[in-house]
């Protein structure tokens, strides 16, 4: 626990009606929200406070709050939502947070095969949990995965940023089955093209299979430190145009073989690509068969 006397509260603000203080240290940011360090005086622990950038971004953060509320406080590998509500003309959600976590991006390329496998298994376990609760994350990528002390042998991972998540209820599945293109469901989610599935790029309804496919691209990046459809330009990593990106993704098995990445990634990629839109992954098969011989 952290004593309040040890906190740097200069520039901090308390969320009205709560015991939560928003500290002036930014933890991260995206197109629609900024994440700040926070402190809950009641529980005497740090938390993460995600605030919409503008009034126009409120709807997406409310949607994310609904997903966290649906998942509950005890979904393995997912932060629990402590509070959600309005702050002036913006919206905020407060999430549990473990200190010492770092984005998965920080550990690429990962040399240790043992740690790499442990991270992969933990992420599959997280996906199994959220998929069991009918949630598709929709934006699996290294910045949305936090890792705790991967070099200590105590690997823990957390999935964050459910702003583009989809609830696989009967209405969604009916729309997905009837739609010839993505139509209605596409409007409630975005995502990151670099790590997105082929279905996402083709405007086809996303489901559990697409989280798995994005996980393959994420693990490939973790192992190799780059993706085949990204190039270095003036010190920055840039993606190829979307058509070339799609061509590269369609040849993923060849890229995995050529790079020396674990062949199990190719097996997982093919497994995900073969799933139907309403088909649930067999995680026992994935973990105990595909990933067994890592």
C-alpha positions in Angstrom: 0.0 0.0 0.0 1.1 3.6 -0.6 0.8 6.3 2.0 -1.0 9.5 0.9 1.9 11.5 2.4 4.3 10.0 -0.2 2.2 11.1 -3.2 3.0 14.0 -5.4 -0.4 15.7 -5.4 0.6 19.0 -7.0 -1.7 19.5 -9.9 -3.9 16.6 -8.8 -7.7 16.7 -8.6 -10.3 14.6 -6.8 -13.2 13.1 -8.7 -16.3 14.6 -7.1 -18.2 12.3 -4.8 -15.3 9.7 -4.7 -12.1 9.0 -2.8 -10.2 8.9 -6.1 -7.5 11.4 -7.0 -6.4 12.0 -10.5 -2.6 12.5 -10.4 -0.8 14.7 -12.9 1.2 11.7 -14.3 0.0 10.5 -17.7 0.2 6.7 -18.2 -0.8 6.6 -21.9 -3.1 8.1 -24.5 -5.0 7.3 -27.6 -7.1 8.9 -30.2 -10.2 9.3 -28.0 -8.9 9.2 -24.4 -6.0 10.0 -22.0 -5.0 7.7 -19.1 -3.7 9.2 -15.9 -2.2 7.7 -12.8 -4.8 7.7 -9.9 -4.9 7.0 -6.2 -7.9 5.6 -4.3 -7.6 6.8 -0.7 -10.3 4.4 0.5 -8.4 1.3 -0.7 -4.9 3.0 -0.4 -3.8 1.8 -3.9 -3.0 3.2 -7.3 -5.5 3.0 -10.1 -5.7 4.1 -13.8 -8.1 6.9 -14.7 -9.1 7.0 -18.4 -10.7 10.3 -19.4 -12.3 11.0 -22.8 -10.4 13.7 -24.8 -13.5 15.7 -25.8 -17.2 15.6 -25.4 -17.4 13.9 -28.8 -15.5 10.9 -27.4 -17.9 10.2 -24.5 -19.9 7.6 -26.3 -16.9 5.3 -26.9 -15.8 5.5 -23.3 -19.4 4.8 -22.1 -19.4 1.7 -24.4 -16.1 0.6 -22.9 -17.5 1.0 -19.4 -20.4 -1.2 -20.4 -18.0 -3.9 -21.5 -16.0 -3.7 -18.3 -19.3 -3.9 -16.3 -20.3 -7.0 -18.3 -16.9 -8.6 -17.6 -17.1 -7.9 -13.9 -14.4 -7.5 -11.4 -12.9 -11.0 -11.5 -12.2 -11.8 -15.1 -8.7 -13.1 -15.2 -6.2 -10.8 -17.0 -8.7 -7.9 -17.2 -8.6 -4.8 -14.9 -11.7 -4.4 -12.7 -13.7 -1.2 -13.2 -13.8 0.7 -9.9 -15.9 3.7 -11.0 -17.4 5.2 -14.1 -19.1 8.5 -14.6 -19.2 12.1 -15.8 -16.5 14.7 -15.2 -17.7 18.0 -16.5 -18.4 17.5 -20.2 -16.3 14.4 -20.4 -16.6 10.8 -19.2 -14.1 8.8 -17.2 -13.6 5.2 -16.0 -11.3 4.2 -13.2 -9.6 0.8 -13.4 -7.6 -1.3 -11.0 -3.9 -1.3 -11.8 -0.8 -3.2 -10.7 2.4 -1.1 -10.5 5.4 -2.4 -12.4 3.4 -3.4 -15.5 4.8 -2.4 -18.9 3.4 -2.6 -22.4 4.3 -5.7 -24.3 6.0 -3.5 -26.9 8.8 -2.9 -24.4 9.9 -6.6 -24.5 10.2 -7.1 -28.3 12.1 -8.9 -29.6 11.9 -11.5 -26.8 14.9 -13.9 -26.8 13.7 -16.3 -24.1 11.5 -19.0 -25.7 10.4 -20.0 -22.2 9.1 -16.5 -21.4 7.7 -16.1 -24.8 5.7 -19.3 -24.4 4.5 -18.3 -20.9 3.3 -14.9 -22.3 1.5 -16.7 -25.1 -0.2 -19.2 -22.8 -1.3 -16.4 -20.4 -2.8 -14.4 -23.3 -4.7 -17.4 -24.6 -6.0 -17.9 -21.1 -7.2 -14.2 -21.0 -8.9 -14.6 -24.4 -10.6 -17.8 -23.2 -12.0 -15.8 -20.2 -13.4 -12.9 -22.2 -14.7 -15.1 -25.0 -16.5 -17.3 -22.4 -18.3 -14.1 -21.4 -19.2 -13.4 -25.1 -16.8 -10.5 -25.5 -14.6 -10.0 -28.5 -11.8 -7.5 -27.7 -11.5 -6.3 -31.3 -8.1 -4.5 -30.9 -5.5 -7.0 -29.7 -2.0 -5.4 -30.1 1.1 -5.0 -28.0 0.2 -1.6 -26.6 -3.0 -3.0 -25.3 -1.3 -5.8 -23.4 0.5 -5.1 -20.1 3.2 -7.5 -18.8 4.3 -7.8 -15.2 8.0 -8.8 -14.5 8.4 -11.2 -17.4 12.1 -11.8 -16.7 11.4 -12.9 -13.1 9.6 -16.1 -14.0 6.3 -14.7 -12.6 4.6 -13.8 -15.9 1.4 -11.9 -15.5 -0.5 -10.2 -18.3 -3.4 -7.8 -18.6 -5.6 -7.0 -21.5 -6.6 -3.3 -21.6 -8.6 -0.9 -23.8 -11.9 -2.5 -24.6 -13.2 0.6 -26.4 -13.7 -1.4 -29.6 -14.9 -4.6 -28.0 -18.0 -6.3 -29.3 -20.5 -8.3 -27.3 -21.4 -11.5 -29.2 -25.1 -11.6 -28.3 -27.9 -13.0 -30.4 -28.5 -9.7 -32.1 -24.9 -9.4 -33.2 -24.7 -12.9 -34.5 -27.9 -12.5 -36.4 -26.6 -9.4 -38.1 -23.3 -11.1 -38.8 -25.0 -14.0 -40.4 -27.3 -11.9 -42.5 -24.9 -9.2 -43.6 -23.0 -9.6 -46.9 -20.6 -6.9 -45.6 -19.8 -5.6 -42.2 -22.7 -3.0 -42.1 -24.1 -2.3 -38.7 -21.6 -4.0 -36.4 -18.7 -2.2 -38.1 -20.0 1.1 -36.8 -19.5 0.2 -33.2 -15.8 -0.8 -33.4 -12.6 0.4 -34.8 -9.2 -1.1 -34.2 -5.6 -0.9 -35.5 -5.1 -2.0 -39.0 -1.5 -3.2 -38.5 -2.6 -5.9 -36.1 -6.1 -6.4 -37.3 -7.4 -9.6 -38.9 -7.9 -10.2 -42.6 -11.7 -10.2 -42.0 -11.4 -6.8 -40.4 -9.6 -5.5 -43.5 -12.1 -7.1 -45.8 -15.0 -5.5 -43.9 -16.3 -8.9 -42.7 -17.9 -9.5 -39.4 -15.4 -10.0 -36.6 -15.7 -12.6 -33.9 -13.6 -14.7 -31.6 -11.5 -15.9 -34.5 -10.3 -12.4 -35.2 -8.9 -12.0 -31.7 -6.9 -15.1 -32.2 -5.6 -14.0 -35.5 -4.5 -10.6 -34.1 -2.8 -12.5 -31.3 -0.7 -14.3 -33.9 0.5 -11.0 -35.3 1.1 -9.7 -31.8 3.2 -12.8 -30.8 5.1 -12.6 -34.1 5.9 -9.0 -33.3 7.0 -10.0 -29.8 9.4 -12.6 -31.0 10.8 -10.9 -34.1 10.5 -7.2 -33.1 8.7 -6.3 -36.3 6.0 -7.3 -38.8 6.5 -8.2 -42.5 4.2 -5.3 -43.5 6.0 -2.6 -41.6 9.1 -0.8 -42.7 11.5 1.6 -41.0 11.5 5.1 -42.4 13.4 8.0 -40.9 13.7 6.3 -37.5 9.9 5.5 -37.3 8.0 2.3 -38.1 5.5 2.7 -40.9 3.0 0.3 -42.3 2.7 -0.5 -46.0 -0.5 0.5 -47.8 -3.5 -1.6 -46.9 -3.5 -3.7 -50.1 0.1 -4.8 -49.5 -0.6 -5.3 -45.9 -3.4 -7.7 -46.7 -1.2 -9.6 -49.2 1.4 -10.1 -46.5 -1.2 -11.3 -44.0 -2.5 -13.8 -46.5 1.0 -15.3 -46.7 1.5 -15.3 -42.9 2.5 -19.0 -42.7 5.4 -18.4 -45.2 6.5 -15.3 -43.2 6.6 -17.3 -40.0 8.7 -20.1 -41.6 11.1 -17.7 -43.3 11.6 -15.7 -40.1 12.4 -18.6 -37.9 9.5 -17.7 -35.6 7.9 -20.7 -33.7 5.9 -22.8 -36.3 3.1 -23.1 -33.7 2.2 -19.5 -34.7 1.4 -20.7 -38.2 -0.8 -23.5 -36.8 -2.7 -21.1 -34.6 -3.1 -18.6 -37.6 -4.5 -21.4 -39.8 -6.8 -22.6 -37.0 -8.2 -19.1 -36.5 -8.7 -18.6 -40.2 -10.7 -21.8 -40.4 -13.1 -20.9 -37.7 -16.7 -19.8 -38.6 -18.0 -16.4 -37.5 -20.2 -18.0 -34.8 -17.7 -20.7 -33.8 -16.1 -20.7 -30.4 -12.3 -21.6 -30.2 -11.3 -24.8 -28.5 -8.8 -23.4 -26.1 -7.9 -26.8 -24.6 -6.9 -27.9 -28.1 -5.0 -24.7 -28.7 -3.0 -24.8 -25.4 -2.5 -28.5 -25.1 -2.0 -29.5 -28.7 -0.9 -26.5 -30.8 1.2 -24.9 -28.1 2.4 -28.1 -26.4 5.7 -28.6 -28.3 7.0 -25.0 -27.9 
